[in-house]
Amino acid sequence: MSGGAKLKGVAAFDFDGTIIKRDSLFVFIWFAVPFLRIVFSFIKVMPWLVLYQLKLIPNFKAKEKLFKALFKGTSIAVFNKNCVDFVPKIQAMVNPEAMDKIKWHREMGHEVVIISASVENWIIPWATQTGIDTVLATQIEVIDGLITGKFLSKNCHGPEKVNRLLQHLPDWDSYDLYAYGDSYGDRELLLLADHKFYHCFV
């Protein structure tokens, strides 16, 4: 970013491993999906998971295959109800130091943005209760009220985090950007920021 005057502070937080201490996807799976469906789904997608571990396919492809096996055909109304009921589980995983930093940014008048590769449906209810208005995360496809299993947006990971943030703040050079992350998937976002915080809540 250029060194000119900044109009507004923006704090972009990764979610899994940064705001919360675990990967919310797998916690949500155990919370929302019957045990036998979990077992059969993991067996079904095991070849894709192996290919991912061998770095032969990107993470978003394996993630979408797993999501499809678990949730294809699920009513979006039921899914969203589970996401709302999941809020206490998220709250139990929140890192207090991350929440203190979020509170500081809000007191400073900064816009707080959650930017995550996890599905937005289970982040938004918690974010709303916490007073965070902006969630940029992976979106899912729904047709006729049912989840298709496909991602409507690109998996919000790596370069896509920057793309989504720049869509939200197109004149990004007018902002003073703080970025918080914990993994290689946050690399591009951290490189964009004026103030970079990596693994700062460990």
N, C-alpha and C positions, 0 to 999 in steps of 0.2 A: 504494500500500500504506500501511497505517497505520504510525504511528511507534512501536508497542509493541515489546516484546522479541521477538526472532526466535529460533526454535528451531533452525534449520538453514540453512546456506548452500547454494544451488543455482546452478550455472553452466550456462546454456543456450547452446549453441554452434550457430550455423548451420554447415552443412558446406561447400557449394560456394562458393568465394571467401573463405571464412573459415578453416576448418581446412585445406582444400586450396586450391591456387591457381587451379584451373580448374573448369569445369562437368563433373562426373563423368558425367552422362548421355551426352554426346557422346563422351567418351573410352571409356566402356563400350561404346557402339555400335560404334566402330571395333575394339574388342578382341574383341567377342563375335559380331558379325554378318558374314556373308560380304559381300564388296564389292558383288556384283551385287544382292543383296537390299537393301543400303543404297540403291543408286541407284534401283531400282524403287520402294522405299518412299517416298523423298523426292519422286519424281515423283508418286506417288499422292496424297500429302498436301500437295503444293505449294499448292493452293487454300486449304487451311486455314491454312497458314503465312502466306500473303499476307493473309488475313482477320485473323490475329493481329497482323501488322505494321501493319495499318491500324486496329488497336484495335477491330475489329468483333466479335471473340470473345475471351473470357478466355484467359489462358495455359494453364490446365489443360485446356481443350478441345483446343487444338492439340497439347499435349503428349500427351494420351491418344490422339489420332488417330495421331500418329507412333509411339507405343509399340505400338499395336495393329498397325500396318502392319509393324513390325519383328519383333514377338515372338508374335503370335497363333498358337496351335497348337504353340508350343515346349513341350517337356517341362519341368516345373518342376525335375525332378532335374538335367537338363542345364543349365538356367538357373542354378540354385544352385551347381552345380559351377563354372560360369564366374565366378560372383560370388566364390567362394573363391579361384579362380586369379587374380582381379583385384586381390587384396590388395596384391601388390608394386607394381602400377601406382598404386594410391592412395597407398601409402607414398612413392613417388617424387614425388608432388605435394604432400605435406604441408608446410605452412608451419612451420618450426622455432619461430618465435615463438609460434605458436598452441599448439604442443605444450608449450612451456615454461609457458604460462599454464595449460594443462590440468593439467600436473604440479603447479603451485603450488596449484591448487584442490584437488587430491586430497590434497596434503600438509596443507592446511587442514581436511581432513575434509569438504569440500563434495561434494555429489552432482553429478556431471557428466552432462549430458544433451545428446545430439545431436538437433537438431530441424531437419528438412530436407524440402524438396520433392522431393528425389530418392527413388528407390525404395529401401525399407529393405533389400532382399535383398543389395545390394552394399555397403551401409554396415555392416551388422551383423558380417560376418566380420572386417573391419578393426577395428571398435570392440571386438569381443571380444578380439582379439589385443592391443589397446592397453590393455585393462582398463577399458573404458567399458561399463557394463551396460545403460544405457538409451538406446534409439534410437527417436525418434518421427518417423516419415517416411511417405512415401506407400506404401500397401499395394496389392498387385495381386490380381486375382481369378484363382483356379485352380479348374477343374472337371475331375474325373476325371484329375487329374495333368497337365493341359495349361493353359497360360496363355491366357485368353480375350482379353487385350488391354485389358480394362477395369480401372479402378482400383477396388479394393474400398473404399477410404477416400477422402475428399475429398483433393484435392491439398494437401499440407501446406505452404501458402504464405499469407502475409499473415495475416488473422484466424484461419485454421485452425491456425496455429502456436500461437496463444494458446489456442484451444479444446483442442488436444491436450495442451498443458502443464497446463491446468487439470483435465483428466481424470486426468492422472497425479498431480497435486498438488491435490486438491480444496480443501484448506484452505490455499490459496496465501498467505493473509495471515500465516501463521505462518512464512514463509520469507523469507530475505534473498536476493533474486534478482539474479544477475549475468546479463547478456545480451550476446552478441557476434554481430554481423551485418554484412553488407556491401551490402545492397540494399534497395530499396523493399519487397520481400517480407518484410523483417524489421521493418518499421516498428512494427506493432502489438506485437510481442514486446518491442522496445526500450522502447516507451511503458509497458509493464507493469512493467519492471524497476526495482529500486532503484539499480542500477549499470549504466549503459548504455555500451557500447563499439562504436562504429560505424567500420568501416574501420581498426581499430586495428593490424592486422598488415600494412598496406601498406608 
